[in-house]
Amino acid sequence: MNIELNGESRQLETGIDIMAMVRSLGLDPGWVVIEHNLNALDRKLWVDTRLSEGDQVEVVRFMGGG
């Protein structure tokens, strides 16, 4: 299936959930925020939220610094 991830087209496994997508991208779930179809998505819902063809997802990573 095809989604838009951070403004770019991305092919993913059909029916994948948000948590599995985050892990497949090699990201630590504790350090990212997800926006799904223009709505900020509570982390508790990541496992229950399945992606569909054409969904828009924005992934924002927290960066440390000093």
DSSP file (Angstrom, degrees, kcal/mol; ACC not computed):
  #  RESIDUE AA STRUCTURE BP1 BP2  ACC     N-H-->O    O-->H-N    N-H-->O    O-->H-N    TCO  KAPPA ALPHA  PHI   PSI    X-CA   Y-CA   Z-CA
    1    1 A M              0   0    0      0, 0.0    11,-2.8     0, 0.0     2,-0.5   0.000 360.0 360.0 360.0 156.8    0.0    0.0    0.0
    2    2 A N  E     +A   11   0A   0      9,-0.2    52,-3.4     7,-0.0     2,-0.3  -0.922 360.0 167.1-113.2 128.3    1.1    3.6   -0.6
    3    3 A I  E     -A   10   0A   0      7,-2.6     7,-2.6    -2,-0.5     2,-0.6  -0.806  38.5-112.2-125.9 171.7    1.0    6.3    2.1
    4    4 A E  E     -Ab   9  56A   0     51,-2.9    53,-3.2    -2,-0.3     2,-0.6  -0.948  33.6-172.8-106.3 116.3    2.5    9.8    2.3
    5    5 A L  E >  S-Ab   8  57A   0      3,-3.3     3,-1.7    -2,-0.6    53,-0.2  -0.942  71.4 -23.1-115.4 114.7    5.2    9.8    5.0
    6    6 A N  T 3  S-     0   0    0     51,-3.0    -1,-0.2    -2,-0.6    52,-0.1   0.886 129.4 -48.8  49.6  43.4    6.7   13.2    5.9
    7    7 A G  T 3  S+     0   0    0     50,-0.3     2,-0.4     1,-0.2    -1,-0.3   0.458 120.8 100.3  83.6   1.7    5.6   14.5    2.5
    8    8 A E  E <  S-A    5   0A   0     -3,-1.7    -3,-3.3     2,-0.0    -1,-0.2  -0.932  77.6-107.1-123.3 146.2    7.0   11.6    0.4
    9    9 A S  E     -A    4   0A   0     -2,-0.4     2,-0.4    -5,-0.2    -5,-0.2  -0.458  41.1-177.2 -67.9 136.6    5.4    8.6   -1.1
   10   10 A R  E     -A    3   0A   0     -7,-2.6    -7,-2.6    -2,-0.2     2,-0.5  -0.997  22.4-137.8-141.7 133.4    6.2    5.4    0.8
   11   11 A Q  E     +A    2   0A   0     -2,-0.4     2,-0.3    -9,-0.2    -9,-0.2  -0.779  32.1 171.0 -89.2 129.5    5.3    1.8    0.1
   12   12 A L        -     0   0    0    -11,-2.8     2,-0.1    -2,-0.5     3,-0.1  -0.914  41.7 -83.1-133.9 161.7    4.3   -0.2    3.3
   13   13 A E    >   -     0   0    0     -2,-0.3     3,-1.6     1,-0.1     2,-0.1  -0.407  58.6 -99.3 -60.3 135.7    2.9   -3.6    4.1
   14   14 A T  T 3  S+     0   0    0      1,-0.2    -1,-0.1    -2,-0.1    38,-0.1  -0.366 104.4  11.7 -60.6 132.6   -0.9   -3.5    3.8
   15   15 A G  T 3  S+     0   0    0     36,-0.6    -1,-0.2     1,-0.2    37,-0.1   0.550  85.0 158.0  79.8   9.0   -2.7   -3.2    7.2
   16   16 A I    <   -     0   0    0     -3,-1.6    35,-3.0    34,-0.1    -1,-0.2  -0.347  35.9-129.5 -65.2 146.0    0.5   -2.3    9.2
   17   17 A D  B  >  -E   50   0B   0     33,-0.3     4,-2.2     1,-0.1    33,-0.2  -0.509  22.3-106.0 -93.4 168.1   -0.1   -0.4   12.4
   18   18 A I  H  > S+     0   0    0     31,-1.8     4,-2.6    28,-1.0     5,-0.2   0.902 118.3  52.1 -60.2 -44.6    1.6    2.8   13.5
   19   19 A M  H  > S+     0   0    0     27,-1.0     4,-2.4     1,-0.2    -1,-0.2   0.925 110.6  47.9 -60.7 -45.0    3.9    1.1   16.1
   20   20 A A  H  > S+     0   0    0     26,-0.2     4,-2.4     1,-0.2    -1,-0.2   0.874 111.2  51.9 -63.7 -37.0    5.1   -1.4   13.5
   21   21 A M  H  X S+     0   0    0     -4,-2.2     4,-1.4     2,-0.2    -2,-0.2   0.936 109.0  49.6 -63.5 -46.3    5.7    1.4   11.0
   22   22 A V  H  <>S+     0   0    0     -4,-2.6     5,-2.0     1,-0.2     3,-0.4   0.926 113.8  45.6 -58.7 -45.9    7.8    3.3   13.6
   23   23 A R  H ><5S+     0   0    0     -4,-2.4     3,-1.7     1,-0.2    -1,-0.2   0.880 108.2  56.4 -66.1 -37.7    9.8    0.2   14.4
   24   24 A S  H 3<5S+     0   0    0     -4,-2.4    -1,-0.2     1,-0.3    -2,-0.2   0.775 103.2  56.0 -66.4 -23.9   10.3   -0.6   10.7
   25   25 A L  T 3<5S-     0   0    0     -4,-1.4    -1,-0.3    -3,-0.4    -2,-0.2   0.466 118.2-115.4 -83.1  -2.5   11.8    2.8   10.2
   26   26 A G  T < 5 +     0   0    0     -3,-1.7     2,-0.3     1,-0.3    -3,-0.2   0.731  68.0 143.0  76.2  22.5   14.4    2.0   12.9
   27   27 A L      < -     0   0    0     -5,-2.0    -1,-0.3     2,-0.0    -2,-0.1  -0.702  57.0-119.4 -98.8 148.4   13.0    4.7   15.2
   28   28 A D    >   -     0   0    0     -2,-0.3     3,-2.5     1,-0.1     4,-0.2  -0.768  20.6-144.0 -81.7 116.8   12.7    4.5   19.0
   29   29 A P  G >  S+     0   0    0      0, 0.0     3,-0.9     0, 0.0    -1,-0.1   0.759  96.8  62.9 -56.1 -25.3    9.0    4.9   19.8
   30   30 A G  G 3  S+     0   0    0      1,-0.2    13,-0.0     3,-0.0    -2,-0.0   0.594 103.5  48.7 -74.8  -9.4    9.8    6.9   22.9
   31   31 A W  G <  S+     0   0    0     -3,-2.5    31,-2.9    30,-0.0     2,-0.3   0.195 100.5  73.0-117.9  15.7   11.5    9.6   20.9
   32   32 A V  E <   -C   61   0A   0     -3,-0.9     2,-0.4    29,-0.2    29,-0.2  -0.929  56.5-151.6-131.2 157.1    8.9   10.3   18.2
   33   33 A V  E     -C   60   0A   0     27,-2.3    27,-2.5    -2,-0.3     2,-0.4  -0.964  19.1-147.5-120.6 141.3    5.5   12.0   17.8
   34   34 A I  E     -C   59   0A   0      7,-0.5     7,-2.7    -2,-0.4     2,-0.5  -0.927  11.8-167.8-116.6 133.5    3.1   10.9   15.1
   35   35 A E  E     -CD  58  40A   0     23,-2.5    23,-2.6    -2,-0.4     2,-0.5  -0.988  12.9-168.3-113.4 123.9    0.5   12.9   13.2
   36   36 A H  E >  S-CD  57  39A   0      3,-3.0     3,-1.3    -2,-0.5    21,-0.2  -0.955  70.4 -18.9-119.0 117.5   -1.9   10.7   11.3
   37   37 A N  T 3  S-     0   0    0     19,-3.6    -1,-0.2    -2,-0.5    20,-0.1   0.913 129.9 -49.5  49.8  48.6   -4.2   12.3    8.7
   38   38 A L  T 3  S+     0   0    0     18,-0.3     2,-0.4     1,-0.2    -1,-0.3   0.539 118.9 107.1  73.1  11.3   -3.6   15.8   10.3
   39   39 A N  E <  S-D   36   0A   0     -3,-1.3    -3,-3.0     2,-0.0     2,-0.2  -0.978  73.9-120.1-121.9 130.9   -4.4   14.6   13.9
   40   40 A A  E     -D   35   0A   0     -2,-0.4     2,-0.6    -5,-0.2    -5,-0.2  -0.492  34.3-140.3 -63.4 133.4   -1.8   14.1   16.6
   41   41 A L        -     0   0    0     -7,-2.7    -7,-0.5    -2,-0.2     5,-0.1  -0.883   8.3-124.8-109.4 119.9   -2.1   10.5   17.6
   42   42 A D    >   -     0   0    0     -2,-0.6     3,-2.2     1,-0.1     4,-0.3  -0.349  21.9-126.0 -57.5 134.3   -1.8    9.4   21.3
   43   43 A R  G >  S+     0   0    0      1,-0.3     3,-1.4     2,-0.2     4,-0.4   0.788 107.8  66.7 -55.2 -31.4    0.9    6.8   21.7
   44   44 A K  G 3  S+     0   0    0      1,-0.3    -1,-0.3     2,-0.1     3,-0.2   0.729 100.4  51.2 -63.2 -21.5   -1.6    4.5   23.4
   45   45 A L  G <> S+     0   0    0     -3,-2.2     4,-1.2     1,-0.2     3,-0.3   0.475  81.1  94.5 -95.0  -3.8   -3.4    4.2   20.1
   46   46 A W  T <4 S+     0   0    0     -3,-1.4   -28,-1.0    -4,-0.3   -27,-1.0   0.880  86.0  46.7 -59.8 -41.6   -0.4    3.3   17.9
   47   47 A V  T  4 S+     0   0    0     -4,-0.4    -1,-0.2    -3,-0.2    -2,-0.1   0.822 116.4  45.3 -71.2 -30.0   -0.9   -0.5   18.1
   48   48 A D  T  4 S+     0   0    0     -3,-0.3     2,-0.8    -4,-0.2    -1,-0.2   0.563  93.5  89.4 -90.0  -9.4   -4.6   -0.2   17.3
   49   49 A T     <  -     0   0    0     -4,-1.2   -31,-1.8    -3,-0.4     2,-0.4  -0.803  61.1-165.2 -96.9 109.0   -4.3    2.3   14.4
   50   50 A R  B     -E   17   0B   0     -2,-0.8   -33,-0.3   -33,-0.2     2,-0.2  -0.723  18.4-124.0 -92.3 139.4   -3.9    0.6   11.1
   51   51 A L        -     0   0    0    -35,-3.0   -36,-0.6    -2,-0.4     2,-0.3  -0.537  25.3-160.3 -81.7 149.5   -2.7    2.5    8.1
   52   52 A S    >   -     0   0    0     -2,-0.2     3,-2.3   -38,-0.1   -38,-0.0  -0.866  36.4 -71.3-126.1 159.9   -4.8    2.6    4.9
   53   53 A E  T 3  S+     0   0    0     -2,-0.3   -50,-0.2     1,-0.3    -1,-0.1  -0.236 119.4  14.3 -49.3 129.3   -4.0    3.4    1.3
   54   54 A G  T 3  S+     0   0    0    -52,-3.4    -1,-0.3     1,-0.2   -51,-0.2   0.409  86.8 152.1  85.1  -2.0   -3.4    7.2    0.9
   55   55 A D    <   -     0   0    0     -3,-2.3   -51,-2.9   -53,-0.2     2,-0.5  -0.235  40.4-133.8 -59.9 151.9   -3.0    8.0    4.6
   56   56 A Q  E     -b    4   0A   0    -53,-0.2   -19,-3.6   -51,-0.1     2,-0.4  -0.948  26.5-179.5-109.7 126.5   -0.8   11.0    5.5
   57   57 A V  E     -bC   5  36A   0    -53,-3.2   -51,-3.0    -2,-0.5     2,-0.5  -0.989  12.5-167.6-129.8 132.9    1.7   10.4    8.3
   58   58 A E  E     - C   0  35A   0    -23,-2.6   -23,-2.5    -2,-0.4     2,-0.5  -0.982   6.7-164.0-117.1 130.5    4.2   12.9    9.8
   59   59 A V  E     - C   0  34A   0     -2,-0.5     2,-0.5   -25,-0.2   -25,-0.2  -0.966   4.3-170.5-115.5 124.5    6.9   11.6   12.1
   60   60 A V  E     - C   0  33A   0    -27,-2.5   -27,-2.3    -2,-0.5     2,-0.4  -0.968   8.3-153.5-117.7 124.2    8.7   14.1   14.3
   61   61 A R  E     - C   0  32A   0     -2,-0.5     2,-0.3   -29,-0.2   -29,-0.2  -0.781  14.3-128.1 -98.2 138.9   11.8   13.0   16.2
   62   62 A F        -     0   0    0    -31,-2.9     2,-0.4    -2,-0.4   -31,-0.0  -0.641  24.3-155.9 -79.6 140.8   12.9   14.6   19.4
   63   63 A M        -     0   0    0     -2,-0.3     2,-0.2     2,-0.0     0, 0.0  -0.962   2.6-145.9-120.5 135.5   16.6   15.7   19.3
   64   64 A G        +     0   0    0     -2,-0.4     2,-0.3     2,-0.0     0, 0.0  -0.561  31.5 145.2 -90.7 162.4   18.8   16.2   22.4
   65   65 A G              0   0    0     -2,-0.2    -2,-0.0     1,-0.1     0, 0.0  -0.984 360.0 360.0-177.4 178.2   21.4   18.8   22.6
   66   66 A G              0   0    0     -2,-0.3    -1,-0.1     0, 0.0    -2,-0.0   0.370 360.0 360.0-174.5 360.0   23.2   21.2   24.7
